Amino acid sequence: MPQAGSKSWSCICAALALLLLLAVPGVPAAAEEDAATEIRAALTQWTEDFNAGRTDKVCDLFAKDARADVAGAAERDYTAICDVLTRSLNDKTRHYSYAKDIKEVLVFGDVAVVRLVWTLTIKEKDGSTIESIEPGMDIFRKQHGSWKIIRYMAYER
């Protein structure tokens, strides 16, 4: 039998530790689960704010250093993102609304990646409707106690 402190004993302990790690399924840390819940709540709040036309709230989800890549548009910074959102909400000839389908939230410390699909519905004054389905990816960073989008990409399906 190997003696405590011997090389063979260390190898046996290391092998047992490895087996235990492989045998126990990985469980997301409570902090990661909490962060994912906070991010989902922030996206829900943003959707409610946008759909209610709250121009004073629609920029709250974005970090001041945010960058956006949307298919067919120039790269947007925070100011341009907010401008597009507020102009849409102030457009009296159309009504804009969003629905979200969050596919996945992956949390890595103070950074998170969200894979989701936005459905934008635009109702024209004449009653016609335009619908755009936009898969995308949002990258969040926790800043000053809240999760903010620092980068996002979207394209029309």
Sequence and secondary structure as in RCSB ss.txt:
>XXXX:A:sequence
MPQAGSKSWSCICAALALLLLLAVPGVPAAAEEDAATEIRAALTQWTEDFNAGRTDKVCDLFAKDARADVAGAAE
RDYTAICDVLTRSLNDKTRHYSYAKDIKEVLVFGDVAVVRLVWTLTIKEKDGSTIESIEPGMDIFRKQHGSWKII
RYMAYER
>XXXX:A:secstr
   TTSHHHHHHHHHHHHHHHHHS     HHHHHHHHHHHHHHHHHHHHHHTT TTTTTTTEEEEEEEEETTS  
EEHHHHHHHHHHHHH TTEEEEEEEEEEEEEEETTEEEEEEEEEEEEEETTS EEEEEEEEEEEEEEETTEEEEE
EEEE   
